[in-house]
Amino acid sequence: MKTTKGYKLFIRLTPRSSKDKMGEIIMDREQSYIKIYVRALPEDNKANQALISFLSKTLKVPKSNIDIITGHTSRFKVLEIQGEIKNNLALFNR
């Protein structure tokens, strides 16, 4: 979802995956979520940091432009990505 600062992403994070990857878009709780899988364990904020690193590489934006707004200890997260994402807009329209 586009905002005045950039983009808001709704993520369903699955830690302990065999590899870091983006999955399908799912409808849950009246909201669309992008499923993302990371290898990191869900302890000591490792999975959240892996998520930020994965999105930074995938979307080609600095890690400092990605913030977890809600869901620090939940599978369901809301992230805000500041700035413009020109090369990867297809990600949001899948």
C-alpha positions in Angstrom: 0.0 0.0 0.0 1.4 3.4 -1.0 1.6 6.0 1.7 2.9 9.6 1.9 6.3 8.4 3.1 6.7 5.4 0.9 5.0 2.0 1.2 3.3 -0.1 3.9 3.7 -3.8 3.7 1.7 -6.4 5.5 3.9 -9.5 6.0 3.3 -13.0 7.4 6.8 -14.2 8.4 7.8 -17.8 8.7 11.1 -18.4 10.4 13.2 -21.6 10.3 12.7 -22.0 6.6 15.2 -23.9 4.4 15.9 -20.7 2.5 15.1 -17.0 2.4 12.3 -16.5 -0.1 9.1 -14.7 -0.9 5.9 -16.7 -1.0 2.4 -16.1 -2.2 0.0 -13.4 -1.1 -2.7 -14.6 1.3 -5.9 -13.2 2.7 -6.1 -13.4 6.5 -7.8 -11.3 9.1 -9.5 -9.2 6.4 -6.0 -8.2 5.1 -3.7 -9.3 2.3 -0.3 -10.4 3.5 2.9 -11.3 1.6 4.3 -14.6 2.9 8.0 -14.3 3.5 10.2 -17.2 4.7 13.6 -16.7 6.4 16.2 -19.2 7.7 16.7 -17.3 11.0 15.3 -18.5 14.3 12.6 -16.5 16.0 14.7 -15.5 18.9 16.7 -12.5 19.9 15.2 -10.5 17.0 17.1 -12.6 14.5 14.1 -13.3 12.3 13.1 -9.7 12.2 16.6 -8.7 11.2 16.7 -11.4 8.5 13.4 -10.1 7.2 14.7 -6.5 6.9 17.9 -7.8 5.2 15.9 -9.9 2.8 13.6 -7.0 1.8 16.5 -4.6 1.6 18.2 -6.9 -1.0 15.0 -7.8 -2.8 13.7 -4.2 -3.1 17.1 -2.6 -3.4 16.6 -0.1 -0.6 18.8 0.6 2.4 18.0 -1.3 5.6 17.6 2.0 7.4 14.6 2.8 5.2 12.7 -0.3 6.5 10.9 -0.2 9.8 8.8 -2.7 11.6 5.7 -0.7 12.8 3.8 -3.5 14.5 4.3 -7.2 15.1 7.8 -7.4 16.6 6.9 -10.6 18.3 4.2 -11.9 15.9 4.2 -13.7 12.6 2.0 -10.9 11.3 3.9 -7.7 10.8 3.3 -4.2 9.3 6.4 -2.6 7.8 7.0 0.8 6.4 9.5 1.3 3.6 10.5 4.9 3.2 11.2 6.3 -0.3 10.4 5.3 -3.8 10.7 1.7 -5.0 10.8 2.0 -8.8 12.2 -1.3 -9.9 10.1 -3.7 -7.8 6.6 -2.3 -8.1 5.5 -5.7 -9.6 6.0 -7.1 -6.1 3.1 -5.1 -4.8 0.8 -6.0 -7.7 1.2 -9.8 -7.6 
